[in-house]
Amino acid sequence: MSEKKRFLLRIDDRVYTALEKWAADDLRSVNSQIEYVLQEALRRAGRFRTAGAAPPDSAGTAPGGPSRKST
């Protein structure tokens, strides 16, 4: 398992409270929930390769995903 990076995160109380509830609903720690949400956002944006996933196209989007480049 790779070593995890540590960093300080300043976050609004309302956002933290919502994350805390969401994490409890999903039986995760707040830290794990934040990591999950970030991974999902990165995956959806085509910026996070998972094992066996096709590489992003030349526009930087995941295959089949919308392009954000203006034409």
C-alpha positions as semicolon CSV with decimal commas, in nm:
position;residue;x (nm);y (nm);z (nm)
1;M;0,000;0,000;0,000
2;S;0,134;0,340;-0,091
3;E;0,201;0,600;0,174
4;K;-0,069;0,863;0,209
5;K;0,007;1,236;0,199
6;R;-0,088;1,450;0,496
7;F;-0,200;1,810;0,471
8;L;-0,402;2,061;0,666
9;L;-0,751;2,135;0,535
10;R;-0,946;2,438;0,649
11;I;-1,314;2,382;0,590
12;D;-1,635;2,567;0,666
13;D;-1,828;2,432;0,969
14;R;-2,144;2,373;0,763
15;V;-1,952;2,176;0,500
16;Y;-1,781;1,968;0,768
17;T;-2,111;1,895;0,943
18;A;-2,267;1,780;0,615
19;L;-1,962;1,563;0,537
20;E;-1,970;1,416;0,887
21;K;-2,337;1,314;0,847
22;W;-2,276;1,176;0,497
23;A;-1,975;0,978;0,620
24;A;-2,178;0,832;0,908
25;D;-2,457;0,735;0,665
26;D;-2,199;0,553;0,449
27;L;-2,019;0,400;0,752
28;R;-1,696;0,588;0,672
29;S;-1,473;0,828;0,861
30;V;-1,484;1,192;0,753
31;N;-1,133;1,152;0,610
32;S;-1,237;0,848;0,405
33;Q;-1,548;1,030;0,285
34;I;-1,345;1,329;0,166
35;E;-1,106;1,096;-0,018
36;Y;-1,401;0,910;-0,175
37;V;-1,568;1,233;-0,290
38;L;-1,243;1,364;-0,437
39;Q;-1,173;1,035;-0,619
40;E;-1,523;1,032;-0,768
41;A;-1,492;1,394;-0,881
42;L;-1,153;1,323;-1,039
43;R;-1,283;1,009;-1,209
44;R;-1,587;1,190;-1,352
45;A;-1,365;1,471;-1,479
46;G;-1,137;1,218;-1,650
47;R;-0,840;1,319;-1,435
48;F;-0,803;1,000;-1,232
49;R;-0,700;0,673;-1,391
50;T;-0,813;0,357;-1,219
51;A;-0,665;0,015;-1,287
52;G;-0,789;-0,113;-1,624
53;A;-0,948;0,218;-1,723
54;A;-0,891;0,358;-2,069
55;P;-0,665;0,667;-2,080
56;P;-0,824;1,009;-2,139
57;D;-0,850;1,128;-2,498
58;S;-0,644;1,414;-2,639
59;A;-0,893;1,668;-2,498
60;G;-0,820;1,535;-2,148
61;T;-1,162;1,380;-2,098
62;A;-1,251;1,023;-2,017
63;P;-1,367;0,812;-2,311
64;G;-1,732;0,888;-2,382
65;G;-1,725;1,190;-2,152
66;P;-1,808;1,544;-2,253
67;S;-1,529;1,770;-2,368
68;R;-1,487;2,097;-2,183
69;K;-1,269;2,253;-2,451
70;S;-1,432;2,538;-2,637
71;T;-1,431;2,525;-3,016
